[in-house]
């Protein structure tokens, strides 16, 4: 009997070892052969946890039974080790025991909330951005999450669109670099590591170009604009190894993205060779009926699956219709198998078949969510995201010896607003871990400094009843800090605004406080570029603080008192008025450009300058930087050659600081018109006071290439302008070169 038992154990170990030696693709194919059509279709469905929906909820009372029957592939909005384990236990009761995937919108942090992505983009610090995504992945993965619906890599040129807060701004080059960094941060060394989550590049494609800046609206653009401006960040995500894509709500030139074969099968899975899977956005498959593109849910399911949408998020179109479509021979089983194969492959890569509960570990969750290093990293990211817009009288940095500071405004003591939109609501954790701006200042100043407070007004209120208290408090102070802006729920999904001026009576409060004659520092908290013309024109000290996350208060205090010298640069152009929108730096010149505001028969407004209030790339420091000694290794280059560009950057001020050196190019003429300038490289450099450093850039054929009228990626011979500076409108050095055949 002992011998038989020993032999059994030996052979069992042998077969287990043999099984583990099989490739993932082999294991996927073996499993696929065992699955019924219904089980296959089940893998293509994703349901939400009803308690935390992030879209229009359709209640399904049979959800748990479907999980037990192996008819569900994924859930979203289930977070926490305990909750994810309970749902996974249901999946383990199914015939084939295929584990669930748990997805969540971990957009800018899990418990430790980092600045909103648009604010992070203002840092122009790719390593810091990658690290922020890395910490978010560590915390999310420890809480049972396998998959984040981030990064959003849509190019956003219209600040009326609320979702600009979720992206990297208006520039394709910067956006592509950030897309790559965030994918690498979320996914880490490899999928399956306990500190890794699958990333999701969204929204594919061109969602950021919604007409009128209105969420979910149509997109109408040329293919060349699509390829040159809006697709490159998605390609960068593919190059970074992104696991999944999410399609977008909008139609592109009349075809909804969810049912768009051209972008999903031809470009993404074809030309780019993407091996991951595509998930619809919330209900976007069934919404093709409302678009007027599909007759009914059955036709919507047909359009989506044939176009390349692999997983149906919350529309039930696949669950209700795919089996019938297969039986009618309208959808080949091979199409279903391809979608299922892509999803199963990711589950195997995550290691869920070997241990479906590997990410649902309460002890690991508790440890990850209480790691003090995460707060330090969030604070570092937050200070780097702050943009100093104006400091004309050098009020900043404040002295720590200041006797009395009046801290006024509706944002001063708020906690939730610092989190911004798309932050995780952990109901079991209170808000004490969020540092308010008041607390940050209290933490910073010494016992000899007196802090005074007045709210002044609300964000949206029209009442000025609190103005007098604010004025009285200001009159008692040596310096006033005024914190204003948007509430956390005023920018984000479904938060488009036709009027992006400072809301309520906040600018009126600024005007009244200016009359006190006290030095005033304006802090603007927002998820998008706002319009604040009077403030911009009349107030000498303005700091754009965005929404900075859990360490907002400490980070703002660090910058105000000079413990960190601000280095942020705007990733979006700030308009003077909504009438200028869309406004962006890399526009075409037209045949009648307005130069020096000459408006007679020029491309201009008769009531407004063409120039923005604040330009793309703008951001000041407490020190100054000198640019000199521009040199090009040659003045002519062939397409297989490079030009090395060098310059000297000098910190000409009295404080250490960081400067983002920006390189722009202009192709003077081409077979299609080219922008007046395009960002093609940048470096963030830290220098001590008086220190100089040689900065080197490389120009190659790739930097000179563009899509011609035939959508060919080419570099045409001709003359190019080279511009290097501190922003798109602050060019310090100029040169030129020629590309020859």
Secondary structure, 3 states (H helix, E strand, C coil): CHHHHHHHHHHHHHHHHHHHHCCHHHHHHHHHHHCCHHHHHHHCEEEECHHHCCCCCCCCCCHHHHHHCCCCCEEECCCCHHHHHHHHHHHCCCCCCCCCEEEECCCCECCCECCCHHHHHCCCCHHHHHHHHHHHHHHHHHCCCCEECCCECCCCCCCCCHHHHHCCCCCHHHHHHHHHHHHHHHHCCCCCCCCCCECEEEEECCHHHCHHHCCCCCECCCHHHHHHHHCHHHHHHHHCCCCEEEECCCEECCEEHHHCHHHHHHHHHHHCCCCCEEECCCCCCCHHHHHCCCCCHHHHHHHHHHHCCCEEECCCHHHHHHHHHHHCCCCCHHHHHHHHHHHHHHHHHCCCCCCCCCCCCHHHHHHHHCCHHHHHHHHHHHHHHCEEEEECCCCCCCCCCCCEEEEECCCCCCCHHHHCCCCCCCCCCCHHHCCCHHHHHHHHCCCCCEEEEECCCCCCCCCCCCHHHHHHHHHCCCEEEEEEECCCCCCCCCCCCCCCECCCCHHHHHHHHHCCCCEEEEEEECCCCCECHHHHHHCCEEEECCCCCCCHHHHHHHHHCCCCCCCCCCCCCECCCHHHCCCCCCCCCCCCECCCCCCCCCECCCCCCCCCCECCCCCECCCCEEEEEEEECCCEEECCCCEEEEEEEEECCCCCEEEEEEEEEEECCCCCCCCCCEEEEEEEEEECCCCEEEEEEEECHHHHCEECCCCCEECCCEEEEEEEEEECCEEEEEEEEEEEC
